[in-house]
């Protein structure tokens, strides 16, 4: 099995844009065609295509052709890689907060 390594800079850079986060939210339930996605925004189909290209480059979405339509689906593996990265910080802060809680209880 080949393991894909995700560039976290691309993942987090992609997620920094509210439109791209909204696109991910929309397709998280089920895949959508590019034209269906574009209907939700006030900019051109080409603008939506550029956002999708950024998401695809980061590994957050994949496209497949069904007849004349391109269907965009979310690829959770890149999000899992970002979550794994953030999980280390979560554990660090939980330890620090637990330590602070213990300290505050000891001085009361």
N, C-alpha and C positions, 0 to 999 in steps of 0.2 A: 504494500500500500504506500503510495506517495503522499507525503505530508506537505501541505502548502504552507509557506511562511508568509504571513501578512506584514506589510509595511505599516506599522502603527501610525506613522506620520500621515500616511495617505488616509487611513481609516479615520483618525481623529480630525484631519483636515476636511474630509468629506462631511463628517458629522457637525462641523462648525457652522454650516449653512442651514438656516431654518427651512428653506425650501426643500433641501435634500432630506432633512429629517422628516419633513411632512410626507415626502414621497415614500420613504421607508415605512412610515406609519400606514400609509394607504395600501401598500402592497404586502404588508405583513400578514394580512388575513388570506389573501389569494392574489395570484398574479394578475396583472392588468396590461392591456395593450398600451403602447406609447401614446396613441391618440386619446385613449381613455384617461390616462394620467394628465395629459396636456389640458383637458377640459376643465380641470380644477384650478388653473392658473391664468393670469391675465397676460402672460407673455407668450411668445411664439412657440410653435412646435420645435423649432430649432433651438430655442432657449431651454426647453425641457430636455431635448436630446443632449445638450451639453451637460446639464446636471446629471443625467443618467450615465453619461460617459465617465464623469468623475466618480460616481458611485461604483460603476463597473470596474474602473481602474483600481479602486481600493478593495475590490473583491466583495463589496456589500450587496451587489445585485448581479443577476445573470439574465441574459436574454436568450430566448429561443423563438424560432420562427414557426408559426402555426398558420399555414396558408399565406395570405398576404400580410398578416399582422406579426409584429414582434411583440412577444409577451415578456414582461419584465417580472421577475420573481426575486424575493429576498434570499440572500445566501447567508445564513446565520453563522457560518464558520468564522467570518471576519469579525463579527460582533463578539463571538466567543473569545477570540484572541484579545480583543480590547478589554473584555470583562476579566479575563485572566490577568492582564496587566494591572487593572484597577483593583483587583482582589487583594494583591499584595499590599497596596496602600490602605485598603479597608482593614486588613488584619493589623497593620502597624498602628493605625489610629484607634482601633478597638483596644489594643494593648495599652496605649497611652491613656485613653479615657478610663479604662479599668484601674490603671495605676493612680490616676488622679482621684477617682472615686474612693479608692482604698485610703489614700492620703487624707482626703477631706473627712472621711469617717473616723480616722484615727485622731484627728485634732479636735473633734467635737466631744 
